[in-house]
Amino acid sequence: MIETFKKTVLAGIGAAVVTKDKVQAGLEDFVKQGKVTAADARAIAEKLAEQGRREFDDASSKLGERFRELLASFDHKYLERIAALEARVAALEGKPSKEKSRGSRP
């Protein structure tokens, strides 16, 4: 699951790099054609780069938070399952389970 997460993030970064290269090439073409000045092209590139960084940071933050939530839910589910299995094994072995012994302690 973590490998899938890594691949997804890396694919997004790769797409951003390709997009940046295409934007730069497009702006260079506009400068050559005289549609925009070199200064305007730099300003547009900087604005797009800043907007891309903000969007990437937002997406990373949301994705990280969702990933932590997902891991927490797995932990909770697995802990419940482990406790149930421990109780079952203890019952099969004729021993008191940990939960029963915990409840009897003061």
KELUM-476154 format. One record per residue (C-alpha): residue in one letter; chain; x, y, z. Coordinates in steps of 0.001 Angstrom, whole numbers, plus 500000, padded with zeros to 6 digits. Layout:
residues N
<volo><res>A</res><chain>A</chain><u>X</u><v>Y</v><w>Z</w></volo>
...
This chain:
residues 106
<volo><res>M</res><chain>A</chain><u>500000</u><v>500000</v><w>500000</w></volo>
<volo><res>I</res><chain>A</chain><u>502839</u><v>502392</v><w>500824</w></volo>
<volo><res>E</res><chain>A</chain><u>504473</u><v>501603</v><w>497465</w></volo>
<volo><res>T</res><chain>A</chain><u>501244</u><v>502550</v><w>495691</w></volo>
<volo><res>F</res><chain>A</chain><u>501179</u><v>505805</v><w>497658</w></volo>
<volo><res>K</res><chain>A</chain><u>504800</u><v>506554</v><w>496678</w></volo>
<volo><res>K</res><chain>A</chain><u>504144</u><v>505797</v><w>493013</w></volo>
<volo><res>T</res><chain>A</chain><u>501098</u><v>508075</v><w>493010</w></volo>
<volo><res>V</res><chain>A</chain><u>503040</u><v>510977</v><w>494519</w></volo>
<volo><res>L</res><chain>A</chain><u>505967</u><v>510481</v><w>492163</w></volo>
<volo><res>A</res><chain>A</chain><u>503624</u><v>510354</v><w>489168</w></volo>
<volo><res>G</res><chain>A</chain><u>502131</u><v>513673</v><w>490272</w></volo>
<volo><res>I</res><chain>A</chain><u>505567</u><v>515227</v><w>490600</w></volo>
<volo><res>G</res><chain>A</chain><u>506535</u><v>513891</v><w>487172</w></volo>
<volo><res>A</res><chain>A</chain><u>503409</u><v>515410</v><w>485658</w></volo>
<volo><res>A</res><chain>A</chain><u>504245</u><v>518749</v><w>487271</w></volo>
<volo><res>V</res><chain>A</chain><u>507754</u><v>518711</v><w>485782</w></volo>
<volo><res>V</res><chain>A</chain><u>506406</u><v>517910</v><w>482308</w></volo>
<volo><res>T</res><chain>A</chain><u>503803</u><v>520664</v><w>482638</w></volo>
<volo><res>K</res><chain>A</chain><u>506453</u><v>523174</v><w>483720</w></volo>
<volo><res>D</res><chain>A</chain><u>508593</u><v>522323</v><w>480688</w></volo>
<volo><res>K</res><chain>A</chain><u>505609</u><v>522704</v><w>478352</w></volo>
<volo><res>V</res><chain>A</chain><u>504641</u><v>526049</v><w>479893</w></volo>
<volo><res>Q</res><chain>A</chain><u>508192</u><v>527333</v><w>479478</w></volo>
<volo><res>A</res><chain>A</chain><u>508283</u><v>526158</v><w>475859</w></volo>
<volo><res>G</res><chain>A</chain><u>504925</u><v>527795</v><w>475168</w></volo>
<volo><res>L</res><chain>A</chain><u>505991</u><v>531071</v><w>476735</w></volo>
<volo><res>E</res><chain>A</chain><u>509249</u><v>531028</v><w>474748</w></volo>
<volo><res>D</res><chain>A</chain><u>507212</u><v>530591</v><w>471574</w></volo>
<volo><res>F</res><chain>A</chain><u>505018</u><v>533563</v><w>472514</w></volo>
<volo><res>V</res><chain>A</chain><u>508118</u><v>535685</v><w>473143</w></volo>
<volo><res>K</res><chain>A</chain><u>509596</u><v>534669</v><w>469771</w></volo>
<volo><res>Q</res><chain>A</chain><u>506323</u><v>535536</v><w>468036</w></volo>
<volo><res>G</res><chain>A</chain><u>506237</u><v>538885</v><w>469820</w></volo>
<volo><res>K</res><chain>A</chain><u>502917</u><v>538164</v><w>471548</w></volo>
<volo><res>V</res><chain>A</chain><u>504401</u><v>538816</v><w>475003</w></volo>
<volo><res>T</res><chain>A</chain><u>507576</u><v>540427</v><w>476260</w></volo>
<volo><res>A</res><chain>A</chain><u>510290</u><v>538432</v><w>477976</w></volo>
<volo><res>A</res><chain>A</chain><u>509491</u><v>540231</v><w>481251</w></volo>
<volo><res>D</res><chain>A</chain><u>505796</u><v>539341</v><w>480936</w></volo>
<volo><res>A</res><chain>A</chain><u>506693</u><v>535726</v><w>480180</w></volo>
<volo><res>R</res><chain>A</chain><u>508867</u><v>535563</v><w>483322</w></volo>
<volo><res>A</res><chain>A</chain><u>506066</u><v>537092</v><w>485392</w></volo>
<volo><res>I</res><chain>A</chain><u>503556</u><v>534581</v><w>484013</w></volo>
<volo><res>A</res><chain>A</chain><u>505953</u><v>531692</v><w>484665</w></volo>
<volo><res>E</res><chain>A</chain><u>506575</u><v>532852</v><w>488238</w></volo>
<volo><res>K</res><chain>A</chain><u>502848</u><v>533269</v><w>488859</w></volo>
<volo><res>L</res><chain>A</chain><u>502105</u><v>529801</v><w>487477</w></volo>
<volo><res>A</res><chain>A</chain><u>504963</u><v>528275</v><w>489485</w></volo>
<volo><res>E</res><chain>A</chain><u>503723</u><v>529886</v><w>492707</w></volo>
<volo><res>Q</res><chain>A</chain><u>500160</u><v>528771</v><w>492050</w></volo>
<volo><res>G</res><chain>A</chain><u>501416</u><v>525255</v><w>491298</w></volo>
<volo><res>R</res><chain>A</chain><u>503418</u><v>525179</v><w>494534</w></volo>
<volo><res>R</res><chain>A</chain><u>500366</u><v>526283</v><w>496550</w></volo>
<volo><res>E</res><chain>A</chain><u>498165</u><v>523678</v><w>494910</w></volo>
<volo><res>F</res><chain>A</chain><u>500808</u><v>520985</v><w>495417</w></volo>
<volo><res>D</res><chain>A</chain><u>501187</u><v>521948</v><w>499093</w></volo>
<volo><res>D</res><chain>A</chain><u>497396</u><v>521853</v><w>499554</w></volo>
<volo><res>A</res><chain>A</chain><u>497103</u><v>518499</v><w>497821</w></volo>
<volo><res>S</res><chain>A</chain><u>500067</u><v>517087</v><w>499780</w></volo>
<volo><res>S</res><chain>A</chain><u>498591</u><v>518272</v><w>503057</w></volo>
<volo><res>K</res><chain>A</chain><u>495163</u><v>516811</v><w>502295</w></volo>
<volo><res>L</res><chain>A</chain><u>496665</u><v>513567</v><w>501024</w></volo>
<volo><res>G</res><chain>A</chain><u>498921</u><v>513238</v><w>504077</w></volo>
<volo><res>E</res><chain>A</chain><u>496011</u><v>513861</v><w>506419</w></volo>
<volo><res>R</res><chain>A</chain><u>493842</u><v>511324</v><w>504606</w></volo>
<volo><res>F</res><chain>A</chain><u>496683</u><v>508800</v><w>504654</w></volo>
<volo><res>R</res><chain>A</chain><u>497107</u><v>509255</v><w>508431</w></volo>
<volo><res>E</res><chain>A</chain><u>493348</u><v>508803</v><w>508910</w></volo>
<volo><res>L</res><chain>A</chain><u>493454</u><v>505657</v><w>506826</w></volo>
<volo><res>L</res><chain>A</chain><u>496365</u><v>504232</v><w>508800</w></volo>
<volo><res>A</res><chain>A</chain><u>494644</u><v>505094</v><w>512085</w></volo>
<volo><res>S</res><chain>A</chain><u>491487</u><v>503282</v><w>510993</w></volo>
<volo><res>F</res><chain>A</chain><u>493557</u><v>500236</v><w>510028</w></volo>
<volo><res>D</res><chain>A</chain><u>495332</u><v>500310</v><w>513378</w></volo>
<volo><res>H</res><chain>A</chain><u>492006</u><v>500457</v><w>515217</w></volo>
<volo><res>K</res><chain>A</chain><u>490519</u><v>497617</v><w>513171</w></volo>
<volo><res>Y</res><chain>A</chain><u>493593</u><v>495447</v><w>513614</w></volo>
<volo><res>L</res><chain>A</chain><u>493821</u><v>496112</v><w>517346</w></volo>
<volo><res>E</res><chain>A</chain><u>490200</u><v>495044</v><w>517761</w></volo>
<volo><res>R</res><chain>A</chain><u>490812</u><v>491947</v><w>515691</w></volo>
<volo><res>I</res><chain>A</chain><u>493966</u><v>491054</v><w>517627</w></volo>
<volo><res>A</res><chain>A</chain><u>492135</u><v>491454</v><w>520947</w></volo>
<volo><res>A</res><chain>A</chain><u>489314</u><v>489204</v><w>519704</w></volo>
<volo><res>L</res><chain>A</chain><u>491806</u><v>486575</v><w>518523</w></volo>
<volo><res>E</res><chain>A</chain><u>493694</u><v>486706</v><w>521838</w></volo>
<volo><res>A</res><chain>A</chain><u>490432</u><v>486178</v><w>523712</w></volo>
<volo><res>R</res><chain>A</chain><u>489518</u><v>483270</v><w>521445</w></volo>
<volo><res>V</res><chain>A</chain><u>492927</u><v>481611</v><w>521846</w></volo>
<volo><res>A</res><chain>A</chain><u>492755</u><v>482080</v><w>525622</w></volo>
<volo><res>A</res><chain>A</chain><u>489278</u><v>480536</v><w>525681</w></volo>
<volo><res>L</res><chain>A</chain><u>490442</u><v>477585</v><w>523602</w></volo>
<volo><res>E</res><chain>A</chain><u>493431</u><v>477053</v><w>525898</w></volo>
<volo><res>G</res><chain>A</chain><u>491241</u><v>477404</v><w>528985</w></volo>
<volo><res>K</res><chain>A</chain><u>493071</u><v>480465</v><w>530240</w></volo>
<volo><res>P</res><chain>A</chain><u>491482</u><v>483772</v><w>531245</w></volo>
<volo><res>S</res><chain>A</chain><u>491860</u><v>486376</v><w>528504</w></volo>
<volo><res>K</res><chain>A</chain><u>493786</u><v>489583</v><w>529052</w></volo>
<volo><res>E</res><chain>A</chain><u>490607</u><v>491651</v><w>528878</w></volo>
<volo><res>K</res><chain>A</chain><u>488981</u><v>489566</v><w>531641</w></volo>
<volo><res>S</res><chain>A</chain><u>492078</u><v>489791</v><w>533819</w></volo>
<volo><res>R</res><chain>A</chain><u>492354</u><v>493557</v><w>533179</w></volo>
<volo><res>G</res><chain>A</chain><u>488784</u><v>494090</v><w>534273</w></volo>
<volo><res>S</res><chain>A</chain><u>489365</u><v>492253</v><w>537567</w></volo>
<volo><res>R</res><chain>A</chain><u>492342</u><v>494420</v><w>538571</w></volo>
<volo><res>P</res><chain>A</chain><u>491683</u><v>497345</v><w>540930</w></volo>
